[in-house]
Amino acid sequence: MPTITPEIWDELHDRAREAMTRAYVPYSRFPVGVAALVDDGRIVTGANIENASYGVGLCAECSLVSDLIMSGGGSLVAFVCVDGDGGTLMPCGRCRQLLFEHSADGMLLKTLSGIRTIDEVLPDAFGPRTLRAYQDSH
């Protein structure tokens, strides 16, 4: 995994703030923007996109993963999420699971309590590694 310098964290934060300005939030009025560094050096971004049928709205992390897949795939190595004021925001449990699916081992997240790994914010997670380990043993 590449070294994540303070400058990279600043770039991710800036890109997340920029993405947040494109959020579509007519119902909650709570914009969220995200940015992540991919293992090949790209930065992918996303913003939440609401819908009048609340359950079909897309969180910013879904938008980011769509950008990741549509721009060539890869694994996420560092992630930032911001609220409408640009403050650090912790992804919900569902979104942590979504990020885990596309994370490199040891992916880093900027959290309210500092930089944490995906395994620290989603301990004992179920995901692709679990399925591979099972398949390899059978």
MIDREN-275951 format. One record per residue: x negated, y negated, z of N, C-alpha, C in turn; residue number from 1; residue in one letter. Coordinates in Angstrom, 2 decimals, decimal comma, padded with zeros to 5 digits, always signed. Example, Ala and Ser with C-alpha at 12.3 -4.5 7.8 and 13.67 -1.06 7.14 Angstrom:
BEGIN
+---------+---------+---------+---------+---------+---------+---------+---------+---------+-----+--------+
:     nxx :     nyy :     nzz :    caxx :    cayy :    cazz :     cxx :     cyy :     czz : num : residu :
+---------+---------+---------+---------+---------+---------+---------+---------+---------+-----+--------+
: -013,19 : +005,69 : +007,80 : -012,30 : +004,50 : +007,80 : -013,20 : +003,30 : +007,80 :   1 :      A :
: -012,85 : +002,25 : +007,08 : -013,67 : +001,06 : +007,14 : -012,90 : -000,03 : +007,87 :   2 :      S :
+---------+---------+---------+---------+---------+---------+---------+---------+---------+-----+--------+
This chain:
BEGIN
+---------+---------+---------+---------+---------+---------+---------+---------+---------+-----+--------+
:     nxx :     nyy :     nzz :    caxx :    cayy :    cazz :     cxx :     cyy :     czz : num : residu :
+---------+---------+---------+---------+---------+---------+---------+---------+---------+-----+--------+
: -000,85 : +001,17 : +000,00 : +000,00 : +000,00 : +000,00 : -000,90 : -001,24 : +000,00 :   1 :      M :
: -000,53 : -002,26 : -000,80 : -001,36 : -003,47 : -000,84 : -001,30 : -004,23 : +000,49 :   2 :      P :
: -002,35 : -005,00 : +000,75 : -002,36 : -005,85 : +001,93 : -001,38 : -006,99 : +001,73 :   3 :      T :
: -000,52 : -007,21 : +002,71 : +000,48 : -008,27 : +002,61 : -000,06 : -009,46 : +003,40 :   4 :      I :
: -000,53 : -010,44 : +002,67 : -001,14 : -011,63 : +003,27 : -000,06 : -012,62 : +003,71 :   5 :      T :
: -000,41 : -013,58 : +004,56 : +000,55 : -014,62 : +004,92 : +001,09 : -015,36 : +003,69 :   6 :      P :
: +000,27 : -015,52 : +002,67 : +000,71 : -016,19 : +001,45 : +001,80 : -015,37 : +000,73 :   7 :      E :
: +001,66 : -014,06 : +000,74 : +002,68 : -013,21 : +000,13 : +003,98 : -013,32 : +000,91 :   8 :      I :
: +003,90 : -013,30 : +002,26 : +005,12 : -013,45 : +003,07 : +005,79 : -014,79 : +002,76 :   9 :      W :
: +004,98 : -015,85 : +002,63 : +005,54 : -017,17 : +002,30 : +006,23 : -017,15 : +000,94 :  10 :      D :
: +005,60 : -016,50 : -000,04 : +006,19 : -016,39 : -001,38 : +007,51 : -015,63 : -001,33 :  11 :      E :
: +007,54 : -014,51 : -000,58 : +008,78 : -013,74 : -000,46 : +009,87 : -014,57 : +000,21 :  12 :      L :
: +009,49 : -015,30 : +001,25 : +010,47 : -016,15 : +001,94 : +011,02 : -017,22 : +000,98 :  13 :      H :
: +010,14 : -017,85 : +000,24 : +010,58 : -018,87 : -000,73 : +011,49 : -018,28 : -001,79 :  14 :      D :
: +011,14 : -017,11 : -002,30 : +011,96 : -016,47 : -003,33 : +013,32 : -016,03 : -002,77 :  15 :      R :
: +013,34 : -015,59 : -001,51 : +014,61 : -015,22 : -000,87 : +015,49 : -016,46 : -000,70 :  16 :      A :
: +014,88 : -017,57 : -000,30 : +015,66 : -018,82 : -000,16 : +016,22 : -019,26 : -001,51 :  17 :      R :
: +015,42 : -019,13 : -002,56 : +015,88 : -019,47 : -003,90 : +017,04 : -018,57 : -004,33 :  18 :      E :
: +016,91 : -017,28 : -004,07 : +017,99 : -016,34 : -004,42 : +019,26 : -016,67 : -003,65 :  19 :      A :
: +019,11 : -017,05 : -002,38 : +020,26 : -017,39 : -001,54 : +021,09 : -018,51 : -002,16 :  20 :      M :
: +020,46 : -019,42 : -002,88 : +021,20 : -020,53 : -003,49 : +022,12 : -020,06 : -004,61 :  21 :      T :
: +021,92 : -018,82 : -005,08 : +022,76 : -018,27 : -006,15 : +023,80 : -017,29 : -005,63 :  22 :      R :
: +023,92 : -017,19 : -004,31 : +024,93 : -016,30 : -003,72 : +026,33 : -016,77 : -004,11 :  23 :      A :
: +027,24 : -015,82 : -004,26 : +028,64 : -016,12 : -004,57 : +029,44 : -015,74 : -003,32 :  24 :      Y :
: +029,76 : -016,74 : -002,49 : +030,36 : -016,48 : -001,18 : +031,58 : -017,38 : -000,90 :  25 :      V :
: +032,60 : -017,34 : -001,76 : +033,75 : -018,21 : -001,55 : +034,59 : -017,82 : -000,34 :  26 :      P :
: +034,43 : -016,63 : +000,20 : +035,28 : -016,17 : +001,29 : +034,59 : -016,32 : +002,64 :  27 :      Y :
: +033,42 : -015,76 : +002,80 : +032,70 : -015,86 : +004,08 : +031,95 : -017,17 : +004,22 :  28 :      S :
: +031,58 : -017,77 : +003,09 : +030,73 : -018,95 : +003,09 : +029,41 : -018,71 : +003,86 :  29 :      R :
: +028,94 : -017,46 : +003,79 : +027,69 : -017,06 : +004,46 : +026,74 : -016,50 : +003,42 :  30 :      F :
: +025,96 : -017,38 : +002,76 : +025,05 : -016,91 : +001,72 : +023,85 : -016,18 : +002,31 :  31 :      P :
: +023,44 : -015,14 : +001,61 : +022,26 : -014,36 : +001,99 : +021,40 : -014,18 : +000,75 :  32 :      V :
: +020,11 : -014,36 : +000,91 : +019,16 : -014,12 : -000,16 : +018,07 : -013,17 : +000,31 :  33 :      G :
: +017,57 : -012,36 : -000,60 : +016,53 : -011,39 : -000,27 : +015,46 : -011,38 : -001,35 :  34 :      V :
: +014,26 : -010,99 : -000,96 : +013,16 : -010,82 : -001,90 : +012,27 : -009,71 : -001,38 :  35 :      A :
: +011,69 : -008,96 : -002,31 : +010,80 : -007,87 : -001,92 : +009,67 : -007,74 : -002,92 :  36 :      A :
: +008,54 : -007,31 : -002,41 : +007,37 : -007,01 : -003,23 : +007,43 : -005,54 : -003,62 :  37 :      L :
: +007,23 : -005,27 : -004,89 : +007,23 : -003,90 : -005,41 : +005,78 : -003,41 : -005,47 :  38 :      V :
: +005,61 : -002,11 : -005,43 : +004,26 : -001,54 : -005,41 : +003,42 : -001,90 : -006,63 :  39 :      D :
: +004,04 : -002,34 : -007,72 : +003,26 : -002,75 : -008,89 : +002,99 : -004,26 : -008,93 :  40 :      D :
: +003,36 : -004,98 : -007,86 : +003,08 : -006,41 : -007,77 : +004,25 : -007,32 : -008,14 :  41 :      G :
: +005,32 : -006,77 : -008,75 : +006,49 : -007,59 : -009,08 : +007,19 : -008,03 : -007,81 :  42 :      R :
: +007,94 : -009,11 : -007,91 : +008,84 : -009,52 : -006,84 : +010,26 : -009,42 : -007,38 :  43 :      I :
: +011,12 : -008,72 : -006,64 : +012,53 : -008,61 : -007,01 : +013,35 : -009,37 : -005,98 :  44 :      V :
: +014,51 : -009,87 : -006,43 : +015,34 : -010,70 : -005,55 : +016,80 : -010,28 : -005,65 :  45 :      T :
: +017,60 : -010,79 : -004,73 : +019,03 : -010,55 : -004,76 : +019,76 : -011,53 : -003,86 :  46 :      G :
: +021,07 : -011,62 : -004,07 : +021,94 : -012,46 : -003,25 : +023,28 : -011,75 : -003,11 :  47 :      A :
: +024,00 : -012,06 : -002,04 : +025,30 : -011,42 : -001,87 : +026,31 : -011,99 : -002,85 :  48 :      N :
: +027,21 : -011,11 : -003,29 : +028,22 : -011,47 : -004,28 : +029,55 : -010,93 : -003,77 :  49 :      I :
: +030,41 : -011,83 : -003,30 : +031,67 : -011,41 : -002,71 : +032,75 : -011,20 : -003,76 :  50 :      E :
: +033,85 : -010,61 : -003,31 : +034,98 : -010,31 : -004,16 : +036,24 : -010,50 : -003,34 :  51 :      N :
: +037,33 : -010,93 : -003,98 : +038,59 : -011,15 : -003,28 : +039,06 : -009,86 : -002,59 :  52 :      A :
: +038,75 : -008,71 : -003,16 : +038,99 : -007,44 : -002,50 : +037,72 : -007,15 : -001,69 :  53 :      S :
: +037,70 : -007,61 : -000,46 : +036,48 : -007,70 : +000,34 : +035,58 : -006,46 : +000,27 :  54 :      Y :
: +036,16 : -005,29 : +000,26 : +035,37 : -004,06 : +000,29 : +034,51 : -003,82 : -000,94 :  55 :      G :
: +034,78 : -004,50 : -002,05 : +033,96 : -004,28 : -003,24 : +032,91 : -005,37 : -003,44 :  56 :      V :
: +032,72 : -006,23 : -002,46 : +031,65 : -007,21 : -002,54 : +030,30 : -006,52 : -002,49 :  57 :      G :
: +029,29 : -007,19 : -003,00 : +027,93 : -006,63 : -002,99 : +027,05 : -007,41 : -002,03 :  58 :      L :
: +026,35 : -006,68 : -001,20 : +025,39 : -007,34 : -000,32 : +024,15 : -007,73 : -001,12 :  59 :      C :
: +023,36 : -008,59 : -000,55 : +022,14 : -009,06 : -001,23 : +021,19 : -007,90 : -001,50 :  60 :      A :
: +021,12 : -006,94 : -000,58 : +020,22 : -005,81 : -000,76 : +020,63 : -004,96 : -001,96 :  61 :      E :
: +021,95 : -004,80 : -002,18 : +022,41 : -004,07 : -003,38 : +021,96 : -004,79 : -004,64 :  62 :      C :
: +022,09 : -006,11 : -004,62 : +021,67 : -006,92 : -005,75 : +020,17 : -006,76 : -006,00 :  63 :      S :
: +019,39 : -006,74 : -004,92 : +017,93 : -006,57 : -005,03 : +017,58 : -005,21 : -005,62 :  64 :      L :
: +018,21 : -004,15 : -005,13 : +017,92 : -002,81 : -005,63 : +018,31 : -002,71 : -007,11 :  65 :      V :
: +019,40 : -003,36 : -007,49 : +019,76 : -003,38 : -008,91 : +018,67 : -004,06 : -009,72 :  66 :      S :
: +018,14 : -005,17 : -009,23 : +017,04 : -005,86 : -009,91 : +015,82 : -004,95 : -010,00 :  67 :      D :
: +015,52 : -004,23 : -008,91 : +014,39 : -003,30 : -008,90 : +014,53 : -002,25 : -010,00 :  68 :      L :
: +015,67 : -001,60 : -010,05 : +015,88 : -000,52 : -011,02 : +015,90 : -001,06 : -012,44 :  69 :      I :
: +016,61 : -002,17 : -012,65 : +016,74 : -002,72 : -014,00 : +015,43 : -003,31 : -014,53 :  70 :      M :
: +014,51 : -003,65 : -013,64 : +013,25 : -004,25 : -014,10 : +012,10 : -003,25 : -014,12 :  71 :      S :
: +012,40 : -001,96 : -013,96 : +011,35 : -000,97 : -014,12 : +011,17 : +000,00 : -012,97 :  72 :      G :
: +011,91 : -000,15 : -011,89 : +011,80 : +000,78 : -010,77 : +010,59 : +000,51 : -009,91 :  73 :      G :
: +010,18 : +001,51 : -009,19 : +009,05 : +001,37 : -008,28 : +009,51 : +001,47 : -006,84 :  74 :      G :
: +008,58 : +001,23 : -005,92 : +008,86 : +001,31 : -004,49 : +008,64 : -000,05 : -003,84 :  75 :      S :
: +009,53 : -000,39 : -002,92 : +009,42 : -001,65 : -002,20 : +008,35 : -001,53 : -001,12 :  76 :      L :
: +007,50 : -002,56 : -001,00 : +006,43 : -002,52 : +000,00 : +006,57 : -003,60 : +001,07 :  77 :      V :
: +007,28 : -004,70 : +000,76 : +007,49 : -005,78 : +001,74 : +008,82 : -006,44 : +001,42 :  78 :      A :
: +009,58 : -006,83 : +002,47 : +010,95 : -007,31 : +002,28 : +011,25 : -008,46 : +003,23 :  79 :      F :
: +011,98 : -009,47 : +002,70 : +012,44 : -010,61 : +003,50 : +013,91 : -010,85 : +003,21 :  80 :      V :
: +014,69 : -011,16 : +004,25 : +016,10 : -011,51 : +004,12 : +016,32 : -012,83 : +004,85 :  81 :      C :
: +017,04 : -013,77 : +004,20 : +017,31 : -015,06 : +004,83 : +018,79 : -015,39 : +004,79 :  82 :      V :
: +019,21 : -016,22 : +005,76 : +020,59 : -016,70 : +005,80 : +020,68 : -018,04 : +005,09 :  83 :      D :
: +021,84 : -018,66 : +005,13 : +022,09 : -019,91 : +004,42 : +021,22 : -021,07 : +004,86 :  84 :      G :
: +020,65 : -020,98 : +006,06 : +019,74 : -022,03 : +006,54 : +018,29 : -021,69 : +006,25 :  85 :      D :
: +018,05 : -020,53 : +005,63 : +016,68 : -020,11 : +005,33 : +016,03 : -019,36 : +006,47 :  86 :      G :
: +016,79 : -019,09 : +007,53 : +016,24 : -018,36 : +008,67 : +016,20 : -016,87 : +008,41 :  87 :      G :
: +015,27 : -016,20 : +009,04 : +015,14 : -014,75 : +008,89 : +016,42 : -014,07 : +009,39 :  88 :      T :
: +016,88 : -013,11 : +008,62 : +018,10 : -012,36 : +008,94 : +017,78 : -010,88 : +008,84 :  89 :      L :
: +018,25 : -010,09 : +009,80 : +018,01 : -008,66 : +009,80 : +019,08 : -007,95 : +008,97 :  90 :      M :
: +018,68 : -007,10 : +008,02 : +019,67 : -006,34 : +007,25 : +020,49 : -005,43 : +008,18 :  91 :      P :
: +021,75 : -005,24 : +007,82 : +022,60 : -004,33 : +008,60 : +022,13 : -002,89 : +008,40 :  92 :      C :
: +022,70 : -001,97 : +009,15 : +022,30 : -000,57 : +009,06 : +022,49 : +000,02 : +007,68 :  93 :      G :
: +023,61 : -000,27 : +007,03 : +023,87 : +000,24 : +005,68 : +022,78 : -000,24 : +004,73 :  94 :      R :
: +022,42 : -001,50 : +004,84 : +021,40 : -002,06 : +003,96 : +020,02 : -001,52 : +004,27 :  95 :      C :
: +019,74 : -001,23 : +005,53 : +018,46 : -000,60 : +005,86 : +018,36 : +000,77 : +005,20 :  96 :      R :
: +019,48 : +001,50 : +005,20 : +019,50 : +002,81 : +004,54 : +019,24 : +002,64 : +003,04 :  97 :      Q :
: +019,88 : +001,65 : +002,44 : +019,68 : +001,39 : +001,01 : +018,22 : +001,05 : +000,72 :  98 :      L :
: +017,61 : +000,20 : +001,55 : +016,21 : -000,16 : +001,38 : +015,30 : +001,06 : +001,56 :  99 :      L :
: +015,61 : +001,90 : +002,56 : +014,81 : +003,09 : +002,82 : +014,73 : +003,98 : +001,59 : 100 :      F :
: +015,83 : +004,12 : +000,88 : +015,89 : +004,95 : -000,32 : +014,85 : +004,53 : -001,36 : 101 :      E :
: +014,53 : +003,24 : -001,39 : +013,64 : +002,69 : -002,42 : +012,33 : +002,16 : -001,84 : 102 :      H :
: +012,01 : +002,57 : -000,61 : +010,83 : +002,04 : +000,05 : +009,61 : +002,91 : -000,18 : 103 :      S :
: +008,46 : +002,26 : -000,17 : +007,19 : +002,98 : -000,09 : +007,01 : +003,41 : +001,36 : 104 :      A :
: +006,22 : +004,45 : +001,62 : +005,92 : +004,82 : +003,00 : +005,38 : +003,60 : +003,73 : 105 :      D :
: +005,95 : +003,29 : +004,87 : +005,47 : +002,17 : +005,67 : +005,89 : +000,80 : +005,19 : 106 :      G :
: +006,91 : +000,72 : +004,33 : +007,37 : -000,60 : +003,86 : +007,53 : -001,55 : +005,05 : 107 :      M :
: +007,14 : -002,80 : +004,84 : +007,20 : -003,81 : +005,90 : +008,40 : -004,71 : +005,70 : 108 :      L :
: +009,03 : -005,11 : +006,81 : +010,15 : -006,05 : +006,79 : +009,84 : -007,19 : +007,75 : 109 :      L :
: +010,15 : -008,40 : +007,33 : +010,06 : -009,54 : +008,22 : +011,35 : -009,55 : +009,03 : 110 :      K :
: +011,26 : -009,43 : +010,36 : +012,44 : -009,39 : +011,22 : +012,39 : -010,54 : +012,21 : 111 :      T :
: +013,45 : -010,69 : +012,96 : +013,50 : -011,74 : +013,98 : +012,44 : -011,54 : +015,05 : 112 :      L :
: +012,00 : -010,29 : +015,24 : +011,00 : -010,00 : +016,27 : +009,61 : -009,74 : +015,68 : 113 :      S :
: +009,41 : -010,12 : +014,43 : +008,11 : -009,96 : +013,80 : +008,15 : -008,96 : +012,65 : 114 :      G :
: +006,98 : -008,62 : +012,13 : +006,87 : -007,68 : +011,02 : +007,02 : -006,27 : +011,58 : 115 :      I :
: +007,94 : -005,51 : +010,97 : +008,21 : -004,13 : +011,39 : +008,19 : -003,23 : +010,16 : 116 :      R :
: +007,96 : -001,95 : +010,37 : +008,03 : -001,00 : +009,26 : +009,47 : -000,54 : +009,10 : 117 :      T :
: +009,77 : +000,01 : +007,93 : +011,11 : +000,56 : +007,68 : +011,42 : +001,66 : +008,69 : 118 :      I :
: +010,42 : +002,45 : +009,08 : +010,64 : +003,52 : +010,05 : +010,97 : +002,98 : +011,44 : 119 :      D :
: +010,46 : +001,80 : +011,77 : +010,79 : +001,20 : +013,06 : +012,22 : +000,65 : +013,09 : 120 :      E :
: +012,69 : +000,14 : +011,96 : +014,04 : -000,44 : +011,94 : +015,11 : +000,57 : +011,54 : 121 :      V :
: +014,69 : +001,76 : +011,08 : +015,61 : +002,84 : +010,75 : +014,94 : +004,16 : +011,15 : 122 :      L :
: +014,81 : +004,40 : +012,47 : +014,10 : +005,59 : +012,92 : +014,84 : +006,87 : +012,53 : 123 :      P :
: +014,07 : +007,91 : +012,26 : +014,62 : +009,23 : +011,94 : +015,59 : +009,19 : +010,76 : 124 :      D :
: +015,28 : +008,37 : +009,79 : +016,17 : +008,17 : +008,64 : +016,27 : +009,41 : +007,77 : 125 :      A :
: +017,43 : +009,57 : +007,17 : +017,68 : +010,60 : +006,17 : +017,52 : +009,95 : +004,80 : 126 :      F :
: +016,82 : +010,60 : +003,89 : +016,65 : +010,02 : +002,57 : +015,94 : +010,96 : +001,62 : 127 :      G :
: +015,38 : +010,42 : +000,56 : +014,73 : +011,24 : -000,47 : +013,63 : +012,13 : +000,07 : 128 :      P :
: +012,88 : +011,64 : +001,05 : +011,79 : +012,46 : +001,60 : +012,35 : +013,70 : +002,29 : 129 :      R :
: +013,49 : +013,55 : +002,97 : +014,14 : +014,68 : +003,62 : +014,57 : +015,71 : +002,59 : 130 :      T :
: +015,17 : +015,26 : +001,51 : +015,63 : +016,17 : +000,45 : +014,45 : +016,88 : -000,21 : 131 :      L :
: +013,36 : +016,14 : -000,47 : +012,17 : +016,77 : -001,08 : +011,58 : +017,83 : -000,16 : 132 :      R :
: +011,49 : +017,52 : +001,14 : +010,93 : +018,48 : +002,09 : +011,78 : +019,75 : +002,14 : 133 :      A :
: +013,08 : +019,60 : +002,12 : +013,97 : +020,76 : +002,12 : +013,79 : +021,58 : +000,84 : 134 :      Y :
: +013,79 : +020,89 : -000,29 : +013,67 : +021,58 : -001,58 : +012,32 : +022,30 : -001,68 : 135 :      Q :
: +011,26 : +021,67 : -001,17 : +009,94 : +022,29 : -001,23 : +009,85 : +023,54 : -000,36 : 136 :      D :
: +010,68 : +023,62 : +000,68 : +010,62 : +024,76 : +001,58 : +011,53 : +025,90 : +001,15 : 137 :      S :
: +012,28 : +025,71 : +000,07 : +013,21 : +026,77 : -000,39 : +012,93 : +027,20 : -001,80 : 138 :      H :
+---------+---------+---------+---------+---------+---------+---------+---------+---------+-----+--------+
